[in-house]
């Protein structure tokens, strides 16, 4: 207790005593023994009130040892099964968890990882992919603000994720790596990467790029062959040496037939090669015979323009051209849909052409928009602009039904810069995204789609859409959420207006790292999603007599069916609706390509680069004792002592109030009973 508090309590007691003596001994006329009882009650009540006002406290300082976190990150993927990987991993895990010196000095936290980082006490080594970079980043996000270090047990072979060997200096903790499995460097020639677009256009040549890598100490002479639907279309000799152990091969192939084409890439095995699974790749490409041309009209320069170009051209079926509002009719006549960015009267010739040609538009507004002109020129839309800008947050309308939004979301999307004003839409429309300003959800749409006669028009009432694409990457580490959404709007605007009640969502090629599902959306005659429909999926093998039928299950606003039990091969399928004359067909390929089987030896070099970059070190399984000794004796990792001050009030307010009330009440009752009041 502080000295000032003690003096305050003593002073309160002294003043209370003086007041009691003055009331009951100096001024009081009654001299009997009753005054001692009354004086005591008065002293208790007044002194209690003063104690509550002073609220004296006592502090207790204790020392606590705070341990650092020891994160044990264990690779739980199938590639650990190579060599003695499982036995080494299990032994290392047990020895680390049971070591008393580590438990005394650290808070040991056990995690395993394959595709995701998980807290676990058991290992199955069944994960079909391994993401080392994802595990390290996740651990850093969880424990980045605490003193930590990590022990990474893995073979160093990563099948998905970013290049982990360069993460060292980005992590907030050192990584001590144990490389397990077979570290012998066997001769191996493999296809490490293939770059190919998803789509190609009929009668055009499309590029294909691949990379070959040699592991070993001997020269390798081989031959690369590329076949399209079984037909040889390209071949090249491959000559690699230990000094020049990688080669990039680029070529172009002709898209001579519309439809799904299967490209098989293979390289001949070399002498002493133990793993030939990584010598082959199979990739589909869809050949189409049309391309959507989008005209982006703008009189201002803004980052939104580049964002729209990137998003739309992420689909190879579309191309975007920046146009001046004063473009000629001959120039405008080349485009299927127009994006009008912040229109002004300079856009008059473009609006005249759009109206005469009946072309659909996507209009984006902002501070540079001339609202008077837009209200006058655009049918079915009127906005009372106040010339006051405001930040508008997006709220997704889950009831939107003009087209399927899929998994699109606006989670954590930043606000757009728009203008305040009442929005009046007199034509039939649906809102994809609504407005929220300063935490209040408005009834006004932020991104409506309007249909009038035979035309369709989409509007976005705000600029800085480039921030949405950046946030999409921050959320998912890719731009797919945003780009797919923009492309669905463009697809809706370029379609013929006839809506499909049944739509499918599936991949042309399914492998281990992709979700093996076929999804479907079905609506009634008014294009409202039906949750009580029965959708049947029928699958047929192309090269065999395989046939399968199943009912698709409802999951949110989609029906879906899993393909996990299908064997490798090509399949056709159809989705039909009970009691409806509706059916959609498609084709896909199952490739049981297990990326975890591509590696025949552990990758110590990349693990060493990771550890050194983070301030740690690479170890082998027989060097566990050296690591334990390093961690036990290094003062950097010693627990830190912290003083904790616990301040406690000396009085209990409830009890003190009760005593004060009782004392005052007793004093009043005694005085009343004895006629002193």
C-alpha positions in Angstrom: 0.0 0.0 0.0 1.3 3.4 -0.9 2.3 5.9 1.8 -0.3 8.5 0.6 -3.1 5.9 0.9 -2.0 5.0 4.5 -1.9 8.7 5.4 -5.3 9.2 3.8 -6.8 6.4 5.9 -5.3 7.7 9.1 -6.5 11.2 8.3 -10.0 9.9 7.6 -10.0 8.0 10.9 -8.8 11.1 12.8 -11.4 13.4 11.2 -14.1 10.9 11.9 -13.0 10.6 15.5 -13.0 14.4 15.9 -16.5 14.6 14.4 -17.8 11.8 16.7 -16.3 13.4 19.8 -17.7 16.8 18.9 -21.2 15.3 18.3 -21.5 12.9 21.2 -19.1 14.2 23.9 -18.8 17.9 23.4 -22.2 19.0 22.1 -24.4 16.1 23.4 -26.6 16.7 26.4 -27.1 13.0 27.1 -24.2 11.8 29.3 -25.2 8.2 29.9 -23.4 5.0 28.6 -25.7 5.0 25.5 -23.5 7.7 23.9 -20.6 5.3 23.6 -22.7 2.9 21.5 -24.1 5.8 19.4 -20.6 7.2 19.0 -19.2 3.9 17.9 -22.0 3.4 15.3 -21.5 7.0 14.0 -17.8 6.4 13.7 -18.3 3.2 11.8 -20.8 4.7 9.3 -18.8 7.9 8.6 -15.4 6.2 8.5 -16.9 3.6 6.1 -18.1 6.3 3.7 -14.6 7.9 3.7 -13.0 4.5 3.1 -15.2 4.0 0.0 -14.2 7.4 -1.3 -10.5 6.7 -0.7 -10.8 3.1 -2.0 -7.4 1.9 -0.5 -5.6 -0.7 -2.5 -2.8 -3.1 -2.0 -0.5 -4.3 -4.8 1.3 -7.7 -5.0 4.2 -8.0 -7.4 5.1 -11.5 -8.5 7.7 -12.8 -11.0 6.6 -15.2 -13.8 8.7 -17.1 -16.3 7.4 -16.7 -19.8 8.4 -19.5 -22.2 8.9 -19.2 -25.9 6.7 -21.3 -28.2 8.3 -24.3 -29.8 6.3 -25.0 -33.0 6.7 -28.6 -34.1 5.6 -28.6 -37.8 5.4 -32.2 -39.2 4.9 -33.1 -42.9 1.9 -35.4 -43.1 2.0 -36.0 -46.9 2.4 -39.2 -48.8 5.9 -38.4 -50.0 7.2 -39.0 -46.5 6.8 -42.7 -47.2 9.9 -42.7 -49.4 12.9 -44.5 -47.8 12.8 -44.4 -44.0 10.8 -41.2 -43.9 7.9 -42.5 -41.7 10.2 -44.1 -39.2 12.5 -41.1 -38.9 9.5 -38.7 -38.6 7.8 -40.7 -35.9 11.1 -41.1 -33.9 11.9 -37.4 -34.1 8.4 -36.4 -33.1 8.4 -38.7 -30.1 11.9 -37.7 -28.9 11.1 -34.0 -29.2 7.7 -34.3 -27.4 9.2 -36.5 -24.6 12.4 -34.4 -24.0 12.2 -32.9 -20.5 14.7 -30.1 -21.2 12.6 -28.8 -24.1 9.4 -29.1 -22.1 11.0 -27.1 -19.3 12.3 -24.3 -21.5 9.5 -24.1 -24.2 5.8 -24.4 -24.7 5.8 -27.2 -27.3 2.9 -27.0 -29.8 2.4 -29.9 -32.2 1.1 -29.4 -35.7 0.9 -31.4 -38.9 0.4 -30.2 -42.4 -0.5 -31.4 -45.9 -2.8 -29.0 -47.7 -3.5 -27.1 -44.4 -1.9 -26.6 -41.0 -3.7 -28.6 -38.3 -3.2 -29.2 -34.6 -2.9 -33.0 -34.2 -1.6 -35.8 -32.0 -1.6 -38.4 -34.7 0.0 -38.8 -38.2 -1.4 -40.7 -41.2 0.9 -39.6 -44.0 -2.1 -39.7 -46.3 -2.2 -36.1 -47.6 -2.1 -36.0 -51.4 -0.4 -32.6 -51.4 2.1 -30.8 -49.2 2.2 -27.0 -48.8 5.3 -26.1 -46.7 5.0 -22.4 -47.4 1.4 -22.4 -46.4 2.2 -24.1 -43.1 5.0 -21.7 -42.3 2.9 -18.7 -43.2 -0.1 -19.9 -41.1 2.1 -20.5 -38.1 3.5 -17.0 -38.5 0.0 -15.5 -38.6 -0.9 -17.3 -35.4 2.3 -16.8 -33.4 3.9 -13.9 -35.1 3.4 -11.6 -32.1 4.9 -14.0 -29.6 8.4 -15.2 -29.1 8.6 -18.4 -31.0 10.8 -20.8 -33.0 9.9 -23.8 -35.2 11.2 -27.3 -35.8 10.2 -28.4 -39.3 10.2 -32.1 -40.0 9.8 -32.8 -43.8 11.4 -34.2 -46.9 11.4 -30.7 -48.4 9.3 -31.7 -51.4 6.4 -29.2 -51.8 3.6 -29.9 -54.3 1.5 -26.7 -53.9 2.1 -23.2 -52.6 4.8 -20.6 -53.0 8.5 -21.3 -53.1 9.2 -21.8 -49.5 13.0 -21.6 -49.7 12.7 -17.8 -50.0 10.4 -17.3 -47.0 13.1 -17.3 -44.4 13.6 -13.5 -44.1 9.8 -13.0 -44.1 9.1 -15.1 -41.0 9.1 -13.7 -37.5 10.7 -16.9 -36.0 13.7 -19.0 -36.9 13.1 -22.4 -38.5 15.2 -25.5 -37.6 14.7 -28.1 -40.3 15.0 -31.9 -40.2 15.3 -33.5 -43.6 13.8 -37.0 -43.5 13.5 -39.7 -46.2 16.0 -40.8 -48.8 18.5 -38.0 -49.4 20.4 -40.0 -52.1 20.5 -38.0 -55.3 19.2 -40.5 -58.0 19.3 -39.7 -61.7 15.9 -38.2 -62.6 14.7 -36.4 -65.7 11.3 -34.7 -65.1 8.8 -32.2 -66.5 8.6 -29.6 -63.8 6.2 -27.1 -65.2 3.8 -26.7 -68.2 2.3 -23.4 -69.2 -0.8 -23.6 -71.4 -3.9 -21.5 -71.8 -7.3 -23.0 -71.1 -8.7 -21.9 -74.4 -7.5 -21.6 -78.0 -9.3 -20.2 -81.0 -10.1 -22.2 -84.1 -7.5 -21.9 -87.0 -5.1 -20.1 -84.7 -1.8 -21.4 -83.3 -1.6 -21.4 -79.5 1.7 -21.3 -77.4 2.9 -24.1 -75.2 5.8 -23.8 -72.8 7.4 -26.4 -70.6 10.4 -26.9 -68.4 12.6 -30.0 -68.0 15.0 -30.6 -65.1 17.8 -33.1 -64.7 18.8 -34.4 -61.3 22.0 -36.5 -61.3 25.7 -36.5 -62.1 25.6 -37.9 -65.6 24.7 -36.4 -69.0 21.1 -37.1 -70.2 20.1 -37.6 -73.8 16.4 -38.0 -74.3 13.5 -37.0 -76.6 10.4 -35.0 -75.9 7.1 -35.8 -77.7 3.8 -33.9 -77.7 0.6 -35.5 -78.9 -2.8 -34.0 -79.4 -5.7 -36.5 -79.1 -3.1 -39.3 -79.8 -1.6 -37.6 -82.9 2.0 -36.6 -82.8 2.3 -32.9 -83.3 5.8 -32.0 -81.9 9.1 -33.7 -81.0 12.5 -32.4 -80.0 15.8 -33.9 -78.8 16.7 -33.1 -75.1 20.4 -32.9 -74.0 21.1 -32.0 -70.4 24.2 -32.1 -68.3 24.9 -31.7 -64.5 26.1 -28.1 -65.2 23.2 -27.3 -67.5 20.4 -29.2 -65.8 17.3 -27.4 -67.0 15.8 -26.6 -70.4 12.9 -24.5 -71.5 11.0 -25.7 -74.6 8.5 -23.5 -76.3 6.4 -24.2 -79.3 3.1 -23.4 -80.9 0.4 -25.9 -81.9 -2.5 -25.5 -84.3 -6.1 -25.5 -83.1 -7.7 -27.3 -86.0 -10.9 -28.6 -84.5 -13.5 -27.2 -82.2 -14.0 -28.9 -78.8 -12.0 -30.4 -76.0 -8.6 -31.5 -77.1 -6.2 -33.6 -74.9 -2.5 -32.8 -75.0 -0.1 -35.6 -73.8 3.5 -34.5 -73.1 6.2 -37.1 -72.4 10.0 -37.3 -72.2 11.9 -40.6 -72.6 13.4 -42.0 -69.4 17.2 -42.1 -68.9 19.5 -44.8 -67.6 19.2 -45.4 -63.9 16.0 -43.4 -63.5 13.8 -44.8 -60.7 10.7 -42.6 -61.1 9.1 -42.2 -64.5 5.8 -40.8 -63.3 7.2 -37.3 -63.6 8.1 -37.9 -67.2 4.5 -37.4 -68.4 1.9 -34.7 -68.3 -1.6 -34.6 -69.7 -3.4 -31.3 -70.1 -6.8 -30.4 -71.8 -7.4 -27.3 -73.9 -10.7 -26.2 -75.3 -10.8 -24.9 -78.9 -13.5 -22.3 -79.5 -14.5 -20.5 -82.7 -15.4 -17.1 -81.4 -14.0 -14.3 -79.2 -15.9 -11.5 -77.4 -14.6 -8.1 -78.1 -15.1 -5.5 -75.4 -14.8 -1.7 -76.0 -13.7 0.2 -72.9 -14.6 3.9 -73.4 -13.1 6.5 -71.1 -12.1 10.1 -71.2 -10.1 9.9 -68.0 -7.1 7.9 -66.9 -7.7 5.8 -63.8 -6.4 2.5 -62.3 -9.9 1.0 -62.7 -9.2 0.8 -66.5 -6.3 -1.5 -66.1 -8.1 -3.5 -63.5 -11.0 -4.1 -65.9 -8.7 -5.1 -68.8 -6.8 -7.6 -66.6 -10.0 -9.1 -65.2 -11.8 -9.5 -68.5 -8.8 -10.7 -70.4 -8.1 -13.4 -67.8 -10.6 -15.3 -69.9 -8.9 -16.0 -73.2 -12.3 -15.8 -75.0 -12.3 -12.1 -74.5 -10.3 -9.1 -75.6 -10.5 -5.5 -74.4 -9.6 -2.3 -76.3 -9.4 1.2 -74.8 -11.4 3.7 -76.9 -11.7 7.4 -77.0 -15.3 8.8 -76.6 -14.8 10.4 -80.1 -14.2 7.0 -81.8 -15.7 6.7 -85.3 -18.7 4.4 -86.1 -16.3 2.2 -88.1 -14.2 1.7 -84.9 -17.3 1.1 -82.6 -18.8 -1.4 -85.0 -16.1 -3.9 -84.1 -17.2 -4.6 -80.5 -19.8 -6.8 -78.9 -20.3 -4.9 -75.7 -19.2 -1.5 -74.3 -17.9 -0.5 -70.9 -18.6 3.2 -70.4 -16.4 4.7 -67.7 -17.6 7.9 -66.0 -19.7 9.2 -69.0 -19.8 12.9 -70.0 -21.4 14.7 -72.9 -18.3 13.7 -74.9 -19.8 10.2 -75.0 -22.7 11.3 -77.2 -21.6 9.6 -80.4 -21.0 6.3 -78.4 -24.5 6.5 -76.9 -26.0 7.1 -80.3 -24.3 4.1 -81.7 -25.2 1.9 -78.8 -28.9 2.9 -79.1 -29.0 2.3 -82.9 -27.1 -1.0 -82.8 -28.8 -2.3 -79.7 -25.6 -3.2 -77.9 -25.5 -3.8 -74.2 -23.4 -1.7 -71.8 -21.7 -1.7 -68.5 -21.5 1.8 -67.0 -19.2 2.8 -64.1 -19.7 6.1 -62.5 -17.7 8.3 -60.1 -16.8 11.9 -59.3 -15.9 12.6 -62.9 -19.4 11.6 -64.2 -21.8 14.2 -65.6 -25.0 13.2 -63.8 -27.2 15.6 -65.6 -26.1 14.2 -69.0 -26.4 10.6 -67.8 -29.9 11.1 -66.4 -30.9 12.6 -69.8 -29.3 10.1 -72.1 -29.9 6.9 -70.2 -33.4 5.4 -70.3 -34.9 4.0 -67.1 -32.4 5.5 -64.7 -32.4 8.8 -62.8 -30.1 9.8 -59.9 -30.5 13.0 -57.9 -26.8 13.8 -57.4 -25.9 16.1 -54.5 -22.3 16.6 -55.7 -21.1 15.2 -52.4 -18.8 12.2 -52.5 -19.1 9.3 -50.0 -17.4 6.0 -49.3 -19.9 3.2 -50.2 -19.4 -0.3 -48.8 -20.7 -3.3 -50.8 -23.3 -5.7 -49.5 -23.9 -8.8 -51.6 -27.5 -9.5 -52.5 -27.9 -13.3 -52.0 -31.3 -13.2 -53.7 -29.9 -12.1 -57.1 -31.1 -14.6 -59.7 -30.4 -13.3 -63.2 -27.3 -15.4 -63.4 -25.3 -17.6 -61.1 -22.8 -15.8 -58.9 -21.2 -19.1 -57.8 -18.9 -18.6 -54.8 -18.4 -14.8 -55.3 -18.2 -12.8 -52.1 -17.4 -9.3 -51.1 -15.7 -10.2 -47.8 -13.4 -7.3 -46.5 -13.9 -5.4 -49.8 -13.0 -1.8 -49.3 -15.5 1.0 -50.1 -15.9 2.6 -53.5 -16.0 6.4 -53.9 -19.4 7.3 -55.1 -21.9 10.2 -55.0 -24.7 10.7 -52.6 -28.2 10.8 -54.1 -31.5 9.0 -54.5 -31.5 6.3 -57.2 -34.7 5.9 -59.2 -34.9 3.0 -61.7 -38.1 2.7 -63.7 -37.2 -0.4 -65.7 -37.1 -4.0 -64.5 -33.9 -4.6 -62.7 -32.1 -6.8 -60.1 -29.3 -5.7 -57.7 -26.2 -7.8 -57.5 -24.7 -5.6 -54.7 -26.4 -3.1 -52.5 -25.0 0.0 -50.7 -23.9 0.5 -47.2 -22.8 3.9 -45.9 -21.3 4.4 -42.5 -22.6 1.1 -41.3 -26.2 1.7 -42.5 -27.5 -0.6 -45.2 -29.4 1.4 -47.8 -32.2 0.2 -50.1 -30.3 1.7 -53.1 -28.4 -0.7 -55.3 -24.6 -0.3 -55.9 -24.5 -2.7 -58.9 -27.9 -3.2 -60.6 -28.6 -4.9 -63.8 -31.4 -3.3 -65.9 -33.3 -4.9 -68.8 -35.2 -2.8 -71.2 -36.8 -4.2 -74.3 -34.0 -6.2 -76.0 -31.1 -4.5 -74.2 -29.3 -5.1 -70.9 -27.4 -2.5 -69.0 -25.2 -2.9 -65.8 -24.2 0.0 -63.6 -21.6 0.4 -60.8 -22.1 3.6 -58.9 -18.6 4.1 -57.6 -14.9 4.3 -58.7 -11.8 2.5 -57.3 -12.9 -1.0 -58.3 -9.2 -1.7 -58.5 -9.1 -1.9 -54.7 -11.6 -4.8 -54.9 -9.3 -6.8 -57.1 -6.3 -6.2 -54.7 -8.5 -7.3 -51.8 -9.5 -10.4 -53.7 -5.9 -11.3 -54.0 -5.2 -10.6 -50.3 -8.1 -12.9 -49.3 -7.4 -15.8 -51.6 -3.8 -15.3 -52.9 -5.3 -15.1 -56.4 -7.6 -12.8 -58.4 -10.2 -15.5 -59.3 -13.0 -14.2 -57.0 -13.0 -10.8 -58.7 -12.1 -11.8 -62.2 -14.7 -14.5 -62.5 -17.4 -12.1 -61.2 -16.5 -9.5 -63.8 -16.5 -12.1 -66.5 -19.9 -13.4 -65.5 -21.2 -9.8 -65.9 -19.6 -9.6 -69.4 -21.0 -13.0 -70.3 -24.5 -11.9 -69.2 -24.3 -8.7 -71.3 -23.1 -10.5 -74.4 -25.6 -13.4 -74.3 -28.7 -13.4 -76.5 -31.0 -12.8 -73.6 -32.3 -16.3 -73.4 -31.6 -17.6 -69.9 -30.8 -21.1 -69.1 -32.8 -22.6 -66.3 -30.2 -25.3 -65.9 -26.5 -24.4 -65.8 -23.4 -26.5 -65.0 -20.1 -25.7 -63.4 -17.3 -28.3 -63.8 -13.7 -28.7 -64.7 -12.4 -30.4 -67.9 -9.6 -32.1 -66.1 -9.7 -33.4 -62.5 -6.6 -34.3 -60.6 -5.5 -34.8 -57.0 -5.1 -31.1 -56.3 -8.6 -30.2 -57.7 -12.0 -30.6 -56.2 -13.7 -33.5 -58.0 -17.3 -32.2 -58.2 -19.9 -31.3 -60.7 -22.2 -28.4 -59.7 -25.5 -27.3 -61.2 -28.0 -24.5 -60.7 -31.7 -24.9 -61.6 -34.5 -22.3 -61.5 -38.2 -22.3 -62.1 -40.0 -20.5 -65.0 -39.6 -17.2 -63.2 -35.9 -17.8 -62.8 -36.1 -18.3 -59.0 -33.7 -20.9 -57.7 -35.5 -24.2 -56.8 -34.4 -25.9 -53.7 -36.9 -28.8 -54.0 -35.9 -30.1 -57.5 -34.4 -33.5 -58.2 -31.3 -33.4 -60.4 -29.9 -36.7 -61.7 -26.3 -37.1 -62.9 -25.5 -39.9 -65.3 -21.8 -40.6 -66.1 -20.5 -42.8 -68.9 -17.0 -44.0 -69.6 -15.6 -43.1 -73.1 -13.2 -46.0 -73.4 -15.1 -48.6 -71.3 -18.7 -49.7 -70.4 -18.7 -47.8 -67.1 -22.1 -46.2 -66.2 -23.0 -44.5 -63.0 -26.2 -42.6 -61.9 -26.6 -40.5 -58.8 -28.9 -37.8 -57.4 -27.2 -34.4 -57.0 -27.3 -33.0 -53.4 -28.4 -29.5 -52.5 -25.6 -27.4 -51.0 -26.5 -23.8 -50.5 -27.7 -22.3 -53.8 -26.2 -25.1 -55.9 -26.7 -28.8 -56.5 -23.5 -30.9 -56.5 -22.2 -34.4 -56.9 -18.8 -35.8 -56.0 -16.5 -37.7 -58.4 -14.1 -39.1 -55.9 -14.5 -42.8 -56.7 -14.0 -42.6 -60.4 -11.0 -44.2 -61.9 -8.5 -42.5 -64.3 -10.0 -42.0 -67.8 -12.3 -39.9 -70.0 -16.0 -39.6 -69.2 -19.1 -38.0 -70.7 -22.0 -37.0 -68.4 -25.5 -35.5 -68.5 -27.6 -33.7 -65.9 -31.3 -34.0 -66.1 -34.2 -32.7 -64.0 -37.1 -34.8 -62.9 -40.5 -33.8 -64.4 -38.8 -31.3 -66.7 -37.6 -31.6 -70.3 -34.2 -30.1 -69.4 -30.8 -31.8 -69.8 -27.2 -30.5 -70.1 -24.2 -32.6 -71.2 -20.5 -32.3 -70.8 -17.2 -34.2 -70.8 -14.3 -34.4 -68.4 -11.1 -36.4 -67.7 -10.0 -38.0 -64.4 -6.2 -38.1 -64.1 -4.9 -39.9 -61.0 -1.8 -37.9 -61.1 -0.4 -38.0 -57.6 2.1 -35.2 -57.4 3.5 -36.7 -54.1 4.9 -39.6 -56.2 7.0 -37.3 -58.4 9.9 -37.2 -56.0 12.4 -40.0 -55.3 14.6 -38.2 -52.9 14.4 -35.5 -50.2 15.3 -31.9 -50.9 17.9 -30.8 -48.4 19.1 -27.8 -50.4 15.9 -25.8 -50.3 15.4 -26.7 -46.6 18.9 -25.4 -45.8 18.2 -22.2 -47.7 14.9 -21.7 -45.7 16.5 -22.3 -42.4 19.5 -20.1 -43.0 17.3 -17.3 -44.2 15.2 -17.4 -41.1 18.2 -17.6 -38.7 17.9 -21.4 -38.1 19.8 -24.4 -39.3 19.4 -27.6 -41.2 19.7 -30.9 -39.3 19.6 -34.6 -40.2 17.7 -37.2 -38.1 20.8 -38.4 -36.3 21.6 -34.8 -35.2 18.6 -34.3 -32.8 20.9 -34.2 -29.8 22.9 -31.3 -31.3 19.7 -29.3 -31.8 18.4 -30.1 -28.3 21.8 -29.0 -26.8 21.7 -25.8 -28.9 18.2 -24.9 -27.8 18.9 -25.8 -24.1 22.1 -23.7 -23.9 21.4 -20.7 -26.1 20.4 -17.8 -24.0 18.4 -16.4 -26.9 15.7 -19.0 -26.3 15.8 -18.8 -22.5 12.5 -18.1 -20.7 12.1 -14.4 -19.7 11.0 -13.3 -16.3 8.2 -10.8 -16.1 6.9 -9.0 -13.1 3.2 -9.1 -12.7 1.6 -6.5 -10.4 -1.8 -7.6 -8.9 -3.6 -4.6 -7.4 -6.5 -5.6 -5.0 -8.9 -3.3 -3.2 -8.7 -3.6 0.6 -12.5 -3.2 1.0 -15.4 -5.1 -0.4 -17.9 -2.5 -1.6 -21.0 -4.6 -1.0 -20.0 -5.6 2.5 -18.9 -2.0 3.3 -22.2 -0.6 2.0 -24.1 -3.1 4.1 -22.1 -2.2 7.3 -22.7 1.5 6.7 -26.4 1.1 6.2 -26.6 -1.1 9.3 -24.7 1.4 11.3 -26.8 4.3 10.3 -30.0 2.3 10.7 -29.0 1.1 14.2 -28.0 4.6 15.3 -31.2 6.1 14.1 -33.3 3.3 15.7 -31.6 3.6 19.1 -31.9 7.4 19.0 -35.5 7.2 18.0 -36.2 4.5 20.7 -34.6 6.6 23.4 -36.3 9.9 22.4 -33.1 11.5 21.2 -34.6 12.6 17.9 
